Amino acid sequence: MPLNLSPNIPDPDAFYDQLLLAHQGLSKAESDALNARLILILANHIGAPDILRAALEAARLERPGDQAS
């Protein structure tokens, strides 16, 4: 199965609210650690090395300030 980069979260606004709530009251270091744990938990759930590799490549290509075509 290829990496899915199309919108796939049923209620993305609700998820974003949950993500912000999870970071509420944390220091920058704590917030960074939460993000790292979340990434590792989700990567473990995905498990497929080819999908994880493709996700890393896609994330590296998308940088703040880049213009989408």
LUMLUMDREN-2810 file (N, C-alpha, C; in Angstrom, 1 decimal):
<atoms>
<atom><aa>M</aa><ch>A</ch><at>N</at><xx>0.9</xx><yy>-1.2</yy><zz>0.0</zz></atom>
<atom><aa>M</aa><ch>A</ch><at>CA</at><xx>0.0</xx><yy>0.0</yy><zz>0.0</zz></atom>
<atom><aa>M</aa><ch>A</ch><at>C</at><xx>0.9</xx><yy>1.2</yy><zz>0.0</zz></atom>
<atom><aa>P</aa><ch>A</ch><at>N</at><xx>0.7</xx><yy>2.2</yy><zz>-0.9</zz></atom>
<atom><aa>P</aa><ch>A</ch><at>CA</at><xx>1.5</xx><yy>3.4</yy><zz>-0.9</zz></atom>
<atom><aa>P</aa><ch>A</ch><at>C</at><xx>1.1</xx><yy>4.4</yy><zz>0.2</zz></atom>
<atom><aa>L</aa><ch>A</ch><at>N</at><xx>2.0</xx><yy>5.3</yy><zz>0.4</zz></atom>
<atom><aa>L</aa><ch>A</ch><at>CA</at><xx>1.7</xx><yy>6.3</yy><zz>1.4</zz></atom>
<atom><aa>L</aa><ch>A</ch><at>C</at><xx>0.5</xx><yy>7.2</yy><zz>1.0</zz></atom>
<atom><aa>N</aa><ch>A</ch><at>N</at><xx>-0.5</xx><yy>7.4</yy><zz>1.9</zz></atom>
<atom><aa>N</aa><ch>A</ch><at>CA</at><xx>-1.7</xx><yy>8.2</yy><zz>1.6</zz></atom>
<atom><aa>N</aa><ch>A</ch><at>C</at><xx>-1.4</xx><yy>9.6</yy><zz>2.1</zz></atom>
<atom><aa>L</aa><ch>A</ch><at>N</at><xx>-1.3</xx><yy>10.5</yy><zz>1.1</zz></atom>
<atom><aa>L</aa><ch>A</ch><at>CA</at><xx>-1.1</xx><yy>11.9</yy><zz>1.5</zz></atom>
<atom><aa>L</aa><ch>A</ch><at>C</at><xx>-2.4</xx><yy>12.7</yy><zz>1.3</zz></atom>
<atom><aa>S</aa><ch>A</ch><at>N</at><xx>-3.5</xx><yy>12.0</yy><zz>0.9</zz></atom>
<atom><aa>S</aa><ch>A</ch><at>CA</at><xx>-4.8</xx><yy>12.7</yy><zz>0.8</zz></atom>
<atom><aa>S</aa><ch>A</ch><at>C</at><xx>-5.4</xx><yy>12.8</yy><zz>2.2</zz></atom>
<atom><aa>P</aa><ch>A</ch><at>N</at><xx>-6.3</xx><yy>13.9</yy><zz>2.3</zz></atom>
<atom><aa>P</aa><ch>A</ch><at>CA</at><xx>-7.0</xx><yy>14.0</yy><zz>3.6</zz></atom>
<atom><aa>P</aa><ch>A</ch><at>C</at><xx>-7.7</xx><yy>12.7</yy><zz>4.0</zz></atom>
<atom><aa>N</aa><ch>A</ch><at>N</at><xx>-7.4</xx><yy>12.2</yy><zz>5.3</zz></atom>
<atom><aa>N</aa><ch>A</ch><at>CA</at><xx>-7.9</xx><yy>10.9</yy><zz>5.7</zz></atom>
<atom><aa>N</aa><ch>A</ch><at>C</at><xx>-8.4</xx><yy>10.9</yy><zz>7.1</zz></atom>
<atom><aa>I</aa><ch>A</ch><at>N</at><xx>-8.5</xx><yy>12.1</yy><zz>7.8</zz></atom>
<atom><aa>I</aa><ch>A</ch><at>CA</at><xx>-9.0</xx><yy>12.1</yy><zz>9.1</zz></atom>
<atom><aa>I</aa><ch>A</ch><at>C</at><xx>-10.4</xx><yy>12.6</yy><zz>9.0</zz></atom>
<atom><aa>P</aa><ch>A</ch><at>N</at><xx>-11.4</xx><yy>11.8</yy><zz>9.6</zz></atom>
<atom><aa>P</aa><ch>A</ch><at>CA</at><xx>-12.8</xx><yy>12.2</yy><zz>9.5</zz></atom>
<atom><aa>P</aa><ch>A</ch><at>C</at><xx>-13.1</xx><yy>13.6</yy><zz>10.0</zz></atom>
<atom><aa>D</aa><ch>A</ch><at>N</at><xx>-12.5</xx><yy>14.0</yy><zz>11.1</zz></atom>
<atom><aa>D</aa><ch>A</ch><at>CA</at><xx>-12.8</xx><yy>15.3</yy><zz>11.6</zz></atom>
<atom><aa>D</aa><ch>A</ch><at>C</at><xx>-11.5</xx><yy>16.0</yy><zz>12.0</zz></atom>
<atom><aa>P</aa><ch>A</ch><at>N</at><xx>-10.8</xx><yy>16.5</yy><zz>11.0</zz></atom>
<atom><aa>P</aa><ch>A</ch><at>CA</at><xx>-9.4</xx><yy>17.0</yy><zz>11.2</zz></atom>
<atom><aa>P</aa><ch>A</ch><at>C</at><xx>-9.4</xx><yy>18.2</yy><zz>12.2</zz></atom>
<atom><aa>D</aa><ch>A</ch><at>N</at><xx>-10.4</xx><yy>19.0</yy><zz>12.3</zz></atom>
<atom><aa>D</aa><ch>A</ch><at>CA</at><xx>-10.5</xx><yy>20.1</yy><zz>13.2</zz></atom>
<atom><aa>D</aa><ch>A</ch><at>C</at><xx>-10.5</xx><yy>19.6</yy><zz>14.6</zz></atom>
<atom><aa>A</aa><ch>A</ch><at>N</at><xx>-11.3</xx><yy>18.5</yy><zz>14.9</zz></atom>
<atom><aa>A</aa><ch>A</ch><at>CA</at><xx>-11.4</xx><yy>18.0</yy><zz>16.2</zz></atom>
<atom><aa>A</aa><ch>A</ch><at>C</at><xx>-10.0</xx><yy>17.3</yy><zz>16.6</zz></atom>
<atom><aa>F</aa><ch>A</ch><at>N</at><xx>-9.4</xx><yy>16.7</yy><zz>15.7</zz></atom>
<atom><aa>F</aa><ch>A</ch><at>CA</at><xx>-8.1</xx><yy>16.1</yy><zz>16.0</zz></atom>
<atom><aa>F</aa><ch>A</ch><at>C</at><xx>-7.1</xx><yy>17.2</yy><zz>16.3</zz></atom>
<atom><aa>Y</aa><ch>A</ch><at>N</at><xx>-7.1</xx><yy>18.3</yy><zz>15.5</zz></atom>
<atom><aa>Y</aa><ch>A</ch><at>CA</at><xx>-6.2</xx><yy>19.4</yy><zz>15.8</zz></atom>
<atom><aa>Y</aa><ch>A</ch><at>C</at><xx>-6.4</xx><yy>20.0</yy><zz>17.2</zz></atom>
<atom><aa>D</aa><ch>A</ch><at>N</at><xx>-7.7</xx><yy>20.1</yy><zz>17.5</zz></atom>
<atom><aa>D</aa><ch>A</ch><at>CA</at><xx>-8.0</xx><yy>20.6</yy><zz>18.9</zz></atom>
<atom><aa>D</aa><ch>A</ch><at>C</at><xx>-7.5</xx><yy>19.7</yy><zz>20.0</zz></atom>
<atom><aa>Q</aa><ch>A</ch><at>N</at><xx>-7.6</xx><yy>18.4</yy><zz>19.7</zz></atom>
<atom><aa>Q</aa><ch>A</ch><at>CA</at><xx>-7.1</xx><yy>17.4</yy><zz>20.7</zz></atom>
<atom><aa>Q</aa><ch>A</ch><at>C</at><xx>-5.5</xx><yy>17.5</yy><zz>20.8</zz></atom>
<atom><aa>L</aa><ch>A</ch><at>N</at><xx>-4.9</xx><yy>17.7</yy><zz>19.6</zz></atom>
<atom><aa>L</aa><ch>A</ch><at>CA</at><xx>-3.4</xx><yy>17.8</yy><zz>19.6</zz></atom>
<atom><aa>L</aa><ch>A</ch><at>C</at><xx>-3.0</xx><yy>19.1</yy><zz>20.4</zz></atom>
<atom><aa>L</aa><ch>A</ch><at>N</at><xx>-3.7</xx><yy>20.2</yy><zz>20.2</zz></atom>
<atom><aa>L</aa><ch>A</ch><at>CA</at><xx>-3.4</xx><yy>21.4</yy><zz>20.9</zz></atom>
<atom><aa>L</aa><ch>A</ch><at>C</at><xx>-3.6</xx><yy>21.2</yy><zz>22.4</zz></atom>
<atom><aa>L</aa><ch>A</ch><at>N</at><xx>-4.7</xx><yy>20.6</yy><zz>22.7</zz></atom>
<atom><aa>L</aa><ch>A</ch><at>CA</at><xx>-5.0</xx><yy>20.3</yy><zz>24.2</zz></atom>
<atom><aa>L</aa><ch>A</ch><at>C</at><xx>-3.9</xx><yy>19.5</yy><zz>24.8</zz></atom>
<atom><aa>A</aa><ch>A</ch><at>N</at><xx>-3.4</xx><yy>18.5</yy><zz>24.1</zz></atom>
<atom><aa>A</aa><ch>A</ch><at>CA</at><xx>-2.3</xx><yy>17.6</yy><zz>24.6</zz></atom>
<atom><aa>A</aa><ch>A</ch><at>C</at><xx>-1.1</xx><yy>18.4</yy><zz>24.9</zz></atom>
<atom><aa>H</aa><ch>A</ch><at>N</at><xx>-0.8</xx><yy>19.5</yy><zz>24.2</zz></atom>
<atom><aa>H</aa><ch>A</ch><at>CA</at><xx>0.4</xx><yy>20.3</yy><zz>24.4</zz></atom>
<atom><aa>H</aa><ch>A</ch><at>C</at><xx>0.1</xx><yy>21.5</yy><zz>25.4</zz></atom>
<atom><aa>Q</aa><ch>A</ch><at>N</at><xx>-1.1</xx><yy>21.7</yy><zz>25.8</zz></atom>
<atom><aa>Q</aa><ch>A</ch><at>CA</at><xx>-1.4</xx><yy>22.8</yy><zz>26.7</zz></atom>
<atom><aa>Q</aa><ch>A</ch><at>C</at><xx>-0.7</xx><yy>22.7</yy><zz>28.0</zz></atom>
<atom><aa>G</aa><ch>A</ch><at>N</at><xx>0.0</xx><yy>23.8</yy><zz>28.4</zz></atom>
<atom><aa>G</aa><ch>A</ch><at>CA</at><xx>0.7</xx><yy>23.8</yy><zz>29.7</zz></atom>
<atom><aa>G</aa><ch>A</ch><at>C</at><xx>2.1</xx><yy>23.2</yy><zz>29.7</zz></atom>
<atom><aa>L</aa><ch>A</ch><at>N</at><xx>2.5</xx><yy>22.7</yy><zz>28.5</zz></atom>
<atom><aa>L</aa><ch>A</ch><at>CA</at><xx>3.8</xx><yy>22.1</yy><zz>28.5</zz></atom>
<atom><aa>L</aa><ch>A</ch><at>C</at><xx>4.9</xx><yy>23.1</yy><zz>28.1</zz></atom>
<atom><aa>S</aa><ch>A</ch><at>N</at><xx>6.1</xx><yy>22.9</yy><zz>28.6</zz></atom>
<atom><aa>S</aa><ch>A</ch><at>CA</at><xx>7.2</xx><yy>23.7</yy><zz>28.1</zz></atom>
<atom><aa>S</aa><ch>A</ch><at>C</at><xx>7.6</xx><yy>23.3</yy><zz>26.7</zz></atom>
<atom><aa>K</aa><ch>A</ch><at>N</at><xx>8.5</xx><yy>24.0</yy><zz>26.0</zz></atom>
<atom><aa>K</aa><ch>A</ch><at>CA</at><xx>8.9</xx><yy>23.7</yy><zz>24.7</zz></atom>
<atom><aa>K</aa><ch>A</ch><at>C</at><xx>9.6</xx><yy>22.3</yy><zz>24.7</zz></atom>
<atom><aa>A</aa><ch>A</ch><at>N</at><xx>10.4</xx><yy>22.0</yy><zz>25.7</zz></atom>
<atom><aa>A</aa><ch>A</ch><at>CA</at><xx>11.1</xx><yy>20.7</yy><zz>25.8</zz></atom>
<atom><aa>A</aa><ch>A</ch><at>C</at><xx>10.0</xx><yy>19.6</yy><zz>26.0</zz></atom>
<atom><aa>E</aa><ch>A</ch><at>N</at><xx>9.0</xx><yy>19.8</yy><zz>26.8</zz></atom>
<atom><aa>E</aa><ch>A</ch><at>CA</at><xx>8.0</xx><yy>18.8</yy><zz>27.1</zz></atom>
<atom><aa>E</aa><ch>A</ch><at>C</at><xx>7.2</xx><yy>18.6</yy><zz>25.8</zz></atom>
<atom><aa>S</aa><ch>A</ch><at>N</at><xx>6.9</xx><yy>19.7</yy><zz>25.1</zz></atom>
<atom><aa>S</aa><ch>A</ch><at>CA</at><xx>6.1</xx><yy>19.6</yy><zz>23.9</zz></atom>
<atom><aa>S</aa><ch>A</ch><at>C</at><xx>6.8</xx><yy>18.8</yy><zz>22.8</zz></atom>
<atom><aa>D</aa><ch>A</ch><at>N</at><xx>8.1</xx><yy>19.1</yy><zz>22.7</zz></atom>
<atom><aa>D</aa><ch>A</ch><at>CA</at><xx>9.0</xx><yy>18.4</yy><zz>21.7</zz></atom>
<atom><aa>D</aa><ch>A</ch><at>C</at><xx>9.0</xx><yy>16.9</yy><zz>22.1</zz></atom>
<atom><aa>A</aa><ch>A</ch><at>N</at><xx>9.1</xx><yy>16.6</yy><zz>23.3</zz></atom>
<atom><aa>A</aa><ch>A</ch><at>CA</at><xx>9.1</xx><yy>15.2</yy><zz>23.8</zz></atom>
<atom><aa>A</aa><ch>A</ch><at>C</at><xx>7.8</xx><yy>14.5</yy><zz>23.5</zz></atom>
<atom><aa>L</aa><ch>A</ch><at>N</at><xx>6.7</xx><yy>15.2</yy><zz>23.7</zz></atom>
<atom><aa>L</aa><ch>A</ch><at>CA</at><xx>5.4</xx><yy>14.6</yy><zz>23.4</zz></atom>
<atom><aa>L</aa><ch>A</ch><at>C</at><xx>5.3</xx><yy>14.3</yy><zz>21.9</zz></atom>
<atom><aa>N</aa><ch>A</ch><at>N</at><xx>5.7</xx><yy>15.3</yy><zz>21.0</zz></atom>
<atom><aa>N</aa><ch>A</ch><at>CA</at><xx>5.7</xx><yy>15.1</yy><zz>19.6</zz></atom>
<atom><aa>N</aa><ch>A</ch><at>C</at><xx>6.6</xx><yy>13.9</yy><zz>19.2</zz></atom>
<atom><aa>A</aa><ch>A</ch><at>N</at><xx>7.7</xx><yy>13.7</yy><zz>19.8</zz></atom>
<atom><aa>A</aa><ch>A</ch><at>CA</at><xx>8.6</xx><yy>12.6</yy><zz>19.5</zz></atom>
<atom><aa>A</aa><ch>A</ch><at>C</at><xx>7.9</xx><yy>11.3</yy><zz>19.9</zz></atom>
<atom><aa>R</aa><ch>A</ch><at>N</at><xx>7.3</xx><yy>11.2</yy><zz>21.1</zz></atom>
<atom><aa>R</aa><ch>A</ch><at>CA</at><xx>6.6</xx><yy>10.0</yy><zz>21.5</zz></atom>
<atom><aa>R</aa><ch>A</ch><at>C</at><xx>5.5</xx><yy>9.7</yy><zz>20.6</zz></atom>
<atom><aa>L</aa><ch>A</ch><at>N</at><xx>4.7</xx><yy>10.7</yy><zz>20.2</zz></atom>
<atom><aa>L</aa><ch>A</ch><at>CA</at><xx>3.6</xx><yy>10.5</yy><zz>19.3</zz></atom>
<atom><aa>L</aa><ch>A</ch><at>C</at><xx>4.0</xx><yy>10.0</yy><zz>17.9</zz></atom>
<atom><aa>I</aa><ch>A</ch><at>N</at><xx>5.1</xx><yy>10.5</yy><zz>17.4</zz></atom>
<atom><aa>I</aa><ch>A</ch><at>CA</at><xx>5.6</xx><yy>10.0</yy><zz>16.1</zz></atom>
<atom><aa>I</aa><ch>A</ch><at>C</at><xx>6.0</xx><yy>8.6</yy><zz>16.3</zz></atom>
<atom><aa>L</aa><ch>A</ch><at>N</at><xx>6.7</xx><yy>8.2</yy><zz>17.3</zz></atom>
<atom><aa>L</aa><ch>A</ch><at>CA</at><xx>7.2</xx><yy>6.8</yy><zz>17.5</zz></atom>
<atom><aa>L</aa><ch>A</ch><at>C</at><xx>6.0</xx><yy>5.9</yy><zz>17.7</zz></atom>
<atom><aa>I</aa><ch>A</ch><at>N</at><xx>5.0</xx><yy>6.3</yy><zz>18.4</zz></atom>
<atom><aa>I</aa><ch>A</ch><at>CA</at><xx>3.8</xx><yy>5.5</yy><zz>18.6</zz></atom>
<atom><aa>I</aa><ch>A</ch><at>C</at><xx>3.1</xx><yy>5.2</yy><zz>17.3</zz></atom>
<atom><aa>L</aa><ch>A</ch><at>N</at><xx>2.9</xx><yy>6.3</yy><zz>16.5</zz></atom>
<atom><aa>L</aa><ch>A</ch><at>CA</at><xx>2.2</xx><yy>6.2</yy><zz>15.2</zz></atom>
<atom><aa>L</aa><ch>A</ch><at>C</at><xx>3.1</xx><yy>5.4</yy><zz>14.2</zz></atom>
<atom><aa>A</aa><ch>A</ch><at>N</at><xx>4.4</xx><yy>5.6</yy><zz>14.3</zz></atom>
<atom><aa>A</aa><ch>A</ch><at>CA</at><xx>5.3</xx><yy>4.8</yy><zz>13.4</zz></atom>
<atom><aa>A</aa><ch>A</ch><at>C</at><xx>5.2</xx><yy>3.3</yy><zz>13.7</zz></atom>
<atom><aa>N</aa><ch>A</ch><at>N</at><xx>5.2</xx><yy>3.0</yy><zz>15.0</zz></atom>
<atom><aa>N</aa><ch>A</ch><at>CA</at><xx>5.0</xx><yy>1.6</yy><zz>15.4</zz></atom>
<atom><aa>N</aa><ch>A</ch><at>C</at><xx>3.7</xx><yy>1.0</yy><zz>14.9</zz></atom>
<atom><aa>H</aa><ch>A</ch><at>N</at><xx>2.6</xx><yy>1.8</yy><zz>15.0</zz></atom>
<atom><aa>H</aa><ch>A</ch><at>CA</at><xx>1.3</xx><yy>1.4</yy><zz>14.6</zz></atom>
<atom><aa>H</aa><ch>A</ch><at>C</at><xx>1.4</xx><yy>1.1</yy><zz>13.1</zz></atom>
<atom><aa>I</aa><ch>A</ch><at>N</at><xx>2.0</xx><yy>1.9</yy><zz>12.3</zz></atom>
<atom><aa>I</aa><ch>A</ch><at>CA</at><xx>2.1</xx><yy>1.7</yy><zz>10.8</zz></atom>
<atom><aa>I</aa><ch>A</ch><at>C</at><xx>3.0</xx><yy>0.5</yy><zz>10.5</zz></atom>
<atom><aa>G</aa><ch>A</ch><at>N</at><xx>4.2</xx><yy>0.5</yy><zz>11.1</zz></atom>
<atom><aa>G</aa><ch>A</ch><at>CA</at><xx>5.0</xx><yy>-0.6</yy><zz>11.0</zz></atom>
<atom><aa>G</aa><ch>A</ch><at>C</at><xx>5.7</xx><yy>-0.9</yy><zz>9.7</zz></atom>
<atom><aa>A</aa><ch>A</ch><at>N</at><xx>5.1</xx><yy>-0.6</yy><zz>8.6</zz></atom>
<atom><aa>A</aa><ch>A</ch><at>CA</at><xx>5.7</xx><yy>-0.9</yy><zz>7.3</zz></atom>
<atom><aa>A</aa><ch>A</ch><at>C</at><xx>6.9</xx><yy>0.0</yy><zz>7.0</zz></atom>
<atom><aa>P</aa><ch>A</ch><at>N</at><xx>8.1</xx><yy>-0.6</yy><zz>6.8</zz></atom>
<atom><aa>P</aa><ch>A</ch><at>CA</at><xx>9.3</xx><yy>0.2</yy><zz>6.6</zz></atom>
<atom><aa>P</aa><ch>A</ch><at>C</at><xx>9.2</xx><yy>1.1</yy><zz>5.3</zz></atom>
<atom><aa>D</aa><ch>A</ch><at>N</at><xx>8.6</xx><yy>0.6</yy><zz>4.3</zz></atom>
<atom><aa>D</aa><ch>A</ch><at>CA</at><xx>8.5</xx><yy>1.3</yy><zz>3.0</zz></atom>
<atom><aa>D</aa><ch>A</ch><at>C</at><xx>7.5</xx><yy>2.6</yy><zz>3.2</zz></atom>
<atom><aa>I</aa><ch>A</ch><at>N</at><xx>6.5</xx><yy>2.4</yy><zz>4.0</zz></atom>
<atom><aa>I</aa><ch>A</ch><at>CA</at><xx>5.6</xx><yy>3.5</yy><zz>4.2</zz></atom>
<atom><aa>I</aa><ch>A</ch><at>C</at><xx>6.2</xx><yy>4.5</yy><zz>5.1</zz></atom>
<atom><aa>L</aa><ch>A</ch><at>N</at><xx>6.9</xx><yy>4.1</yy><zz>6.1</zz></atom>
<atom><aa>L</aa><ch>A</ch><at>CA</at><xx>7.6</xx><yy>5.0</yy><zz>7.0</zz></atom>
<atom><aa>L</aa><ch>A</ch><at>C</at><xx>8.7</xx><yy>5.8</yy><zz>6.3</zz></atom>
<atom><aa>R</aa><ch>A</ch><at>N</at><xx>9.4</xx><yy>5.1</yy><zz>5.4</zz></atom>
<atom><aa>R</aa><ch>A</ch><at>CA</at><xx>10.5</xx><yy>5.8</yy><zz>4.6</zz></atom>
<atom><aa>R</aa><ch>A</ch><at>C</at><xx>9.8</xx><yy>6.8</yy><zz>3.7</zz></atom>
<atom><aa>A</aa><ch>A</ch><at>N</at><xx>8.7</xx><yy>6.5</yy><zz>3.1</zz></atom>
<atom><aa>A</aa><ch>A</ch><at>CA</at><xx>8.0</xx><yy>7.4</yy><zz>2.2</zz></atom>
<atom><aa>A</aa><ch>A</ch><at>C</at><xx>7.5</xx><yy>8.6</yy><zz>3.0</zz></atom>
<atom><aa>A</aa><ch>A</ch><at>N</at><xx>7.1</xx><yy>8.4</yy><zz>4.2</zz></atom>
<atom><aa>A</aa><ch>A</ch><at>CA</at><xx>6.6</xx><yy>9.5</yy><zz>5.0</zz></atom>
<atom><aa>A</aa><ch>A</ch><at>C</at><xx>7.7</xx><yy>10.4</yy><zz>5.4</zz></atom>
<atom><aa>L</aa><ch>A</ch><at>N</at><xx>8.9</xx><yy>9.8</yy><zz>5.8</zz></atom>
<atom><aa>L</aa><ch>A</ch><at>CA</at><xx>10.0</xx><yy>10.7</yy><zz>6.1</zz></atom>
<atom><aa>L</aa><ch>A</ch><at>C</at><xx>10.4</xx><yy>11.5</yy><zz>4.9</zz></atom>
<atom><aa>E</aa><ch>A</ch><at>N</at><xx>10.4</xx><yy>10.9</yy><zz>3.7</zz></atom>
<atom><aa>E</aa><ch>A</ch><at>CA</at><xx>10.8</xx><yy>11.7</yy><zz>2.5</zz></atom>
<atom><aa>E</aa><ch>A</ch><at>C</at><xx>9.8</xx><yy>12.8</yy><zz>2.2</zz></atom>
<atom><aa>A</aa><ch>A</ch><at>N</at><xx>8.5</xx><yy>12.5</yy><zz>2.4</zz></atom>
<atom><aa>A</aa><ch>A</ch><at>CA</at><xx>7.5</xx><yy>13.5</yy><zz>2.1</zz></atom>
<atom><aa>A</aa><ch>A</ch><at>C</at><xx>7.6</xx><yy>14.6</yy><zz>3.1</zz></atom>
<atom><aa>A</aa><ch>A</ch><at>N</at><xx>7.8</xx><yy>14.3</yy><zz>4.4</zz></atom>
<atom><aa>A</aa><ch>A</ch><at>CA</at><xx>7.9</xx><yy>15.3</yy><zz>5.4</zz></atom>
<atom><aa>A</aa><ch>A</ch><at>C</at><xx>9.2</xx><yy>16.2</yy><zz>5.2</zz></atom>
<atom><aa>R</aa><ch>A</ch><at>N</at><xx>10.2</xx><yy>15.6</yy><zz>4.7</zz></atom>
<atom><aa>R</aa><ch>A</ch><at>CA</at><xx>11.4</xx><yy>16.4</yy><zz>4.5</zz></atom>
<atom><aa>R</aa><ch>A</ch><at>C</at><xx>11.2</xx><yy>17.3</yy><zz>3.3</zz></atom>
<atom><aa>L</aa><ch>A</ch><at>N</at><xx>10.4</xx><yy>17.0</yy><zz>2.3</zz></atom>
<atom><aa>L</aa><ch>A</ch><at>CA</at><xx>10.2</xx><yy>17.8</yy><zz>1.2</zz></atom>
<atom><aa>L</aa><ch>A</ch><at>C</at><xx>9.3</xx><yy>19.0</yy><zz>1.5</zz></atom>
<atom><aa>E</aa><ch>A</ch><at>N</at><xx>8.4</xx><yy>18.8</yy><zz>2.4</zz></atom>
<atom><aa>E</aa><ch>A</ch><at>CA</at><xx>7.4</xx><yy>19.8</yy><zz>2.8</zz></atom>
<atom><aa>E</aa><ch>A</ch><at>C</at><xx>8.0</xx><yy>20.6</yy><zz>4.0</zz></atom>
<atom><aa>R</aa><ch>A</ch><at>N</at><xx>8.4</xx><yy>21.9</yy><zz>3.6</zz></atom>
<atom><aa>R</aa><ch>A</ch><at>CA</at><xx>9.0</xx><yy>22.7</yy><zz>4.6</zz></atom>
<atom><aa>R</aa><ch>A</ch><at>C</at><xx>8.2</xx><yy>24.0</yy><zz>4.8</zz></atom>
<atom><aa>P</aa><ch>A</ch><at>N</at><xx>8.2</xx><yy>24.6</yy><zz>6.0</zz></atom>
<atom><aa>P</aa><ch>A</ch><at>CA</at><xx>7.5</xx><yy>25.8</yy><zz>6.2</zz></atom>
<atom><aa>P</aa><ch>A</ch><at>C</at><xx>7.9</xx><yy>26.9</yy><zz>5.1</zz></atom>
<atom><aa>G</aa><ch>A</ch><at>N</at><xx>7.0</xx><yy>27.6</yy><zz>4.5</zz></atom>
<atom><aa>G</aa><ch>A</ch><at>CA</at><xx>7.3</xx><yy>28.6</yy><zz>3.5</zz></atom>
<atom><aa>G</aa><ch>A</ch><at>C</at><xx>7.3</xx><yy>28.0</yy><zz>2.1</zz></atom>
<atom><aa>D</aa><ch>A</ch><at>N</at><xx>7.4</xx><yy>26.7</yy><zz>1.9</zz></atom>
<atom><aa>D</aa><ch>A</ch><at>CA</at><xx>7.3</xx><yy>26.1</yy><zz>0.6</zz></atom>
<atom><aa>D</aa><ch>A</ch><at>C</at><xx>5.9</xx><yy>26.4</yy><zz>0.0</zz></atom>
<atom><aa>Q</aa><ch>A</ch><at>N</at><xx>5.9</xx><yy>26.7</yy><zz>-1.3</zz></atom>
<atom><aa>Q</aa><ch>A</ch><at>CA</at><xx>4.7</xx><yy>26.9</yy><zz>-2.0</zz></atom>
<atom><aa>Q</aa><ch>A</ch><at>C</at><xx>4.2</xx><yy>25.6</yy><zz>-2.6</zz></atom>
<atom><aa>A</aa><ch>A</ch><at>N</at><xx>3.0</xx><yy>25.2</yy><zz>-2.4</zz></atom>
<atom><aa>A</aa><ch>A</ch><at>CA</at><xx>2.4</xx><yy>24.1</yy><zz>-3.0</zz></atom>
<atom><aa>A</aa><ch>A</ch><at>C</at><xx>2.0</xx><yy>24.5</yy><zz>-4.5</zz></atom>
<atom><aa>S</aa><ch>A</ch><at>N</at><xx>2.2</xx><yy>23.6</yy><zz>-5.4</zz></atom>
<atom><aa>S</aa><ch>A</ch><at>CA</at><xx>1.9</xx><yy>23.9</yy><zz>-6.8</zz></atom>
<atom><aa>S</aa><ch>A</ch><at>C</at><xx>0.4</xx><yy>23.5</yy><zz>-7.1</zz></atom>
</atoms>
